[in-house]
């Protein structure tokens, strides 16, 4: 009896586990993910506010290069709107990208190198398959620093880091 109960429990557990949150996931998911992220960057370059933010889920988070920049989608929209309105948004051109997909094929994560006005930056993020398209769930933008230059950078930000660190200690 215990064996039958155990097997029944396992069957119930695995029958409830989703094979895909959207079903019919395209076989060429990596290609679609790359196209979606590339278009997201192009939408910013063209100052297409609605298209850019429609490529993000409602609960998306955008983390910028400043230590204080951790924005919800709504906060990021508010911050970005004046730049898009003035057609002074950013133009990040992907140089390379690695994409990794979970076994359920409904979540993927990526890292990319970007050519930007700040020089080479790194973007990394999570995309989810929602409404038959890949959308940004989480994105982190960081400025890359060559190892040979790290000491100069550390010296240049000591004062700012000190102020921020003290605010966390209070």
Legacy VTK file of the C-alpha trace (Angstrom):
# vtk DataFile Version 3.0
C-alpha trace
ASCII
DATASET POLYDATA
POINTS 170 float
0.000 0.000 0.000
2.812 2.419 0.869
4.450 1.763 -2.515
1.196 2.476 -4.370
0.738 5.692 -2.379
4.344 6.721 -3.059
4.032 6.050 -6.808
0.704 7.862 -6.942
2.250 10.849 -5.179
5.142 10.929 -7.661
2.748 10.716 -10.599
0.681 13.591 -9.200
3.781 15.693 -8.559
5.211 15.239 -12.060
1.877 15.623 -13.801
1.567 19.105 -12.270
5.048 20.193 -13.420
4.720 22.380 -16.505
6.572 21.374 -19.640
6.279 24.937 -20.917
4.454 27.967 -19.624
3.282 28.951 -23.088
3.364 25.713 -25.067
4.447 25.653 -28.703
7.741 27.377 -27.965
9.544 28.026 -31.251
12.339 25.565 -31.986
14.694 28.447 -32.788
14.364 30.103 -29.365
17.937 31.459 -29.251
17.457 33.167 -32.599
14.164 34.676 -31.407
15.743 35.805 -28.127
18.604 37.491 -29.988
16.150 39.208 -32.348
14.032 40.409 -29.436
16.979 41.868 -27.503
18.427 43.420 -30.669
15.072 45.046 -31.402
14.850 46.293 -27.805
18.182 48.086 -28.284
17.040 49.451 -31.681
13.812 50.738 -30.133
15.883 52.744 -27.650
18.160 54.076 -30.394
15.091 55.215 -32.369
13.534 56.714 -29.215
10.493 54.472 -29.659
9.258 54.638 -26.068
6.217 52.363 -26.339
7.963 49.635 -28.329
10.973 49.701 -25.990
8.922 49.317 -22.823
6.479 46.824 -24.373
9.460 44.476 -24.706
9.675 44.393 -20.901
7.285 42.511 -18.614
5.300 44.647 -16.167
7.394 43.403 -13.225
10.714 44.083 -15.008
13.725 45.529 -13.197
16.429 47.639 -14.844
19.729 48.104 -13.012
21.901 50.912 -14.331
25.575 51.719 -13.979
25.178 53.896 -10.881
24.993 52.025 -7.566
21.654 53.722 -6.799
20.008 52.770 -10.105
17.666 49.860 -9.376
14.407 50.657 -11.104
11.079 48.956 -11.521
9.712 49.200 -15.041
7.429 52.048 -13.970
10.324 53.968 -12.354
12.550 53.377 -15.366
9.799 54.596 -17.693
9.453 57.776 -15.640
13.241 58.338 -15.675
13.541 57.595 -19.415
10.526 59.478 -20.765
12.234 62.900 -21.104
15.145 61.330 -23.019
12.814 59.513 -25.403
10.642 62.636 -25.838
13.709 64.692 -26.784
14.982 61.907 -29.070
18.111 61.758 -26.875
17.810 58.157 -25.796
20.725 55.727 -25.867
22.126 53.705 -28.735
23.665 50.456 -27.511
25.020 48.259 -30.292
25.542 44.588 -29.413
29.034 43.285 -30.163
28.536 39.740 -28.856
26.006 37.833 -26.807
25.706 34.490 -25.023
22.215 33.066 -24.479
21.307 30.243 -22.108
17.864 28.625 -21.912
16.358 26.686 -19.001
15.205 23.112 -19.480
11.544 24.172 -19.481
12.368 26.621 -22.287
10.347 29.480 -20.873
13.164 31.397 -19.173
16.521 32.380 -20.614
19.412 34.500 -19.442
22.111 36.241 -21.398
25.204 38.370 -21.231
26.335 40.746 -23.921
29.042 43.234 -24.785
27.773 46.563 -26.090
29.299 49.485 -27.978
27.913 52.555 -26.177
28.628 56.242 -25.614
30.388 55.085 -22.393
32.689 52.763 -24.362
32.281 49.024 -24.071
29.619 48.025 -21.563
28.252 44.692 -20.441
24.591 43.923 -20.303
23.156 40.865 -18.654
19.610 39.867 -18.147
16.762 37.439 -17.904
14.057 37.051 -20.530
10.797 35.153 -20.193
8.556 33.682 -22.860
5.267 35.517 -22.434
2.417 36.084 -24.867
4.344 34.168 -27.548
7.371 36.452 -27.363
10.555 36.862 -25.343
10.418 39.815 -22.958
12.942 41.401 -20.617
12.355 40.482 -16.969
15.629 41.740 -15.503
18.474 43.738 -17.063
21.793 44.887 -15.632
24.030 47.391 -17.420
27.627 47.776 -16.285
30.661 49.618 -17.512
33.582 47.319 -18.231
36.951 48.191 -16.724
40.181 46.731 -18.068
42.124 45.029 -15.269
45.132 47.261 -15.890
42.956 50.342 -15.178
41.104 49.112 -12.089
43.295 50.956 -9.549
42.628 54.308 -11.256
38.907 53.624 -11.214
38.993 52.601 -7.550
40.820 55.832 -6.708
38.413 57.971 -8.752
35.332 56.636 -6.969
36.616 56.438 -3.397
34.822 59.562 -2.232
31.478 58.648 -3.829
31.704 55.063 -2.561
32.528 56.312 0.932
29.399 58.481 1.025
27.209 55.640 -0.212
28.745 53.129 2.197
28.132 55.489 5.114
24.477 55.858 4.113
24.064 52.071 4.391
25.691 52.000 7.835
23.151 54.434 9.302
LINES 1 171
170 0 1 2 3 4 5 6 7 8 9 10 11 12 13 14 15 16 17 18 19 20 21 22 23 24 25 26 27 28 29 30 31 32 33 34 35 36 37 38 39 40 41 42 43 44 45 46 47 48 49 50 51 52 53 54 55 56 57 58 59 60 61 62 63 64 65 66 67 68 69 70 71 72 73 74 75 76 77 78 79 80 81 82 83 84 85 86 87 88 89 90 91 92 93 94 95 96 97 98 99 100 101 102 103 104 105 106 107 108 109 110 111 112 113 114 115 116 117 118 119 120 121 122 123 124 125 126 127 128 129 130 131 132 133 134 135 136 137 138 139 140 141 142 143 144 145 146 147 148 149 150 151 152 153 154 155 156 157 158 159 160 161 162 163 164 165 166 167 168 169
